[in-house]
């Protein structure tokens, strides 16, 4: 029996997640550790997802758990372009447009085969620096992609603080 899809978070919840989920460092070693944490969790939990981590536009980590496929690579990349452009999570961009009654495609005239406001990509922010990259997950319903990133990023930050 499939579990019901997670409810959408509120815009305020997502803004707070972005405010609090801040890294102290985003070196290649740090981002590799973050990616491995996410990939290990996905495999252990049987989640067929792709995980992409970018530093700027550079893809520095990618893993495809069993059950994911090439289409997930495409979706993760589309979400990542949105985060790079807006420096906000793809979920936040979606919720903001929904709140404002704005059609993303009509408002921004971006190629929709290159951008997506589906949840599942989160900005990687470094304290004192700002947004330096993104972490994208694709393969679950968008609310679950987003929640997975928030959980893994929170675990990574907590482990780094020890």
C-alpha positions as CSV (number, residue, x, y, z in Angstrom):
1,X,0.0,0.0,0.0
2,X,1.5,3.4,-1.0
3,X,1.7,6.0,1.6
4,X,-0.3,9.2,0.9
5,X,1.7,12.1,-0.6
6,X,3.0,14.7,1.9
7,X,1.0,17.9,2.1
8,X,2.6,21.0,0.7
9,X,4.5,23.0,3.3
10,X,3.4,26.6,3.8
11,X,5.4,29.4,2.2
12,X,6.4,30.6,5.7
13,X,7.7,27.1,6.5
14,X,9.8,27.0,3.4
15,X,11.2,30.5,4.0
16,X,12.1,29.4,7.6
17,X,13.8,26.2,6.2
18,X,15.9,28.3,3.9
19,X,16.8,30.7,6.7
20,X,17.9,28.0,9.1
21,X,19.5,25.4,6.8
22,X,22.8,27.2,6.3
23,X,26.1,25.5,5.9
24,X,29.4,26.6,7.5
25,X,31.3,25.4,4.5
26,X,30.7,24.1,1.0
27,X,34.0,22.7,0.0
28,X,34.1,19.8,-2.5
29,X,34.7,17.5,0.4
30,X,31.7,18.9,2.3
31,X,29.4,18.6,-0.7
32,X,30.7,15.0,-1.4
33,X,29.8,14.1,2.2
34,X,26.4,15.7,1.8
35,X,25.8,13.8,-1.4
36,X,26.9,10.5,0.1
37,X,24.6,11.0,3.1
38,X,21.7,11.6,0.7
39,X,22.6,8.6,-1.5
40,X,23.1,6.3,1.4
41,X,19.7,7.3,2.9
42,X,17.9,6.9,-0.4
43,X,19.3,3.4,-0.9
44,X,18.6,2.4,2.7
45,X,15.0,3.7,2.4
46,X,14.4,2.2,-1.0
47,X,13.8,5.6,-2.6
48,X,14.3,5.6,-6.4
49,X,15.7,9.1,-6.7
50,X,18.5,11.0,-8.4
51,X,20.5,13.3,-6.3
52,X,22.4,16.2,-7.8
53,X,24.6,18.8,-6.0
54,X,25.9,21.8,-7.7
55,X,28.4,24.4,-6.7
56,X,27.4,27.4,-8.9
57,X,26.5,25.8,-12.2
58,X,29.1,23.0,-11.8
59,X,27.6,19.5,-11.1
60,X,29.9,18.2,-8.3
61,X,27.9,15.2,-7.1
62,X,25.3,13.0,-8.8
63,X,23.9,9.6,-7.7
64,X,21.0,7.6,-9.1
65,X,19.5,5.2,-6.6
66,X,17.9,1.9,-7.9
67,X,14.6,2.8,-9.3
68,X,15.6,6.2,-10.7
69,X,16.0,6.8,-14.4
70,X,17.3,9.3,-16.9
71,X,14.1,11.3,-16.7
72,X,14.9,12.1,-13.1
73,X,18.3,13.6,-14.2
74,X,16.4,15.9,-16.5
75,X,13.9,17.0,-13.8
76,X,16.6,17.6,-11.2
77,X,18.5,19.8,-13.7
78,X,15.4,21.8,-14.5
79,X,14.7,22.4,-10.8
80,X,18.4,23.3,-10.2
81,X,18.2,26.0,-13.0
82,X,15.2,27.6,-11.2
83,X,17.1,27.6,-7.9
84,X,20.2,29.1,-9.5
85,X,18.1,31.9,-11.1
86,X,15.9,32.8,-8.1
87,X,18.3,31.8,-5.2
88,X,15.3,30.2,-3.5
89,X,14.1,26.6,-3.3
90,X,12.0,25.4,-6.2
91,X,9.2,24.8,-3.7
92,X,9.4,28.5,-2.5
93,X,9.3,29.8,-6.1
94,X,6.2,27.6,-6.8
95,X,4.4,28.7,-3.5
96,X,5.2,32.4,-4.1
97,X,3.8,32.3,-7.6
98,X,0.7,30.4,-6.4
99,X,0.2,32.9,-3.6
100,X,0.5,35.8,-6.1
101,X,-1.8,34.1,-8.6
102,X,1.0,34.3,-11.2
103,X,1.7,31.9,-14.0
104,X,5.4,31.1,-13.8
105,X,5.7,30.4,-17.6
106,X,3.8,33.5,-18.7
107,X,5.5,35.8,-16.2
108,X,9.1,34.8,-16.8
109,X,9.0,33.5,-20.4
110,X,11.6,30.9,-19.6
111,X,11.9,27.7,-21.6
112,X,9.9,25.2,-19.6
113,X,12.0,22.3,-20.9
114,X,14.9,24.0,-19.0
115,X,13.1,25.2,-15.8
116,X,10.7,23.7,-13.3
117,X,9.1,25.0,-10.1
118,X,8.3,21.5,-8.8
119,X,9.5,21.0,-5.3
120,X,12.8,19.1,-4.9
121,X,15.7,21.6,-5.2
122,X,17.1,23.6,-2.4
123,X,19.6,26.4,-2.3
124,X,22.9,25.6,-0.6
125,X,23.7,28.7,1.4
126,X,27.0,29.3,3.3
127,X,26.9,31.6,6.4
128,X,28.5,34.9,5.6
129,X,28.6,34.2,1.8
130,X,25.1,33.5,0.5
131,X,23.8,31.0,-2.0
132,X,26.7,29.0,-3.5
133,X,24.8,26.1,-5.2
134,X,21.9,23.7,-4.9
135,X,20.9,20.2,-4.0
136,X,18.2,18.6,-6.2
137,X,16.3,15.4,-5.7
138,X,13.9,13.8,-8.3
139,X,11.9,10.6,-8.3
140,X,9.3,11.1,-5.5
141,X,6.3,13.3,-5.5
142,X,7.5,16.9,-5.3
143,X,6.6,17.4,-1.6
144,X,8.6,14.3,-0.7
145,X,11.6,15.3,-2.8
146,X,11.6,18.6,-0.9
147,X,11.1,17.0,2.5
148,X,14.0,14.5,1.8
149,X,16.4,17.4,1.0
150,X,15.3,19.3,4.1
151,X,15.8,16.3,6.3
152,X,19.2,15.3,4.9
153,X,20.5,18.9,4.9
154,X,19.4,19.3,8.5
155,X,21.2,16.0,9.4
156,X,24.4,17.1,7.6
157,X,24.4,20.5,9.3
158,X,23.8,18.9,12.7
159,X,26.7,16.4,12.1
160,X,29.1,19.2,11.0
161,X,28.3,21.1,14.2
162,X,29.4,18.2,16.5
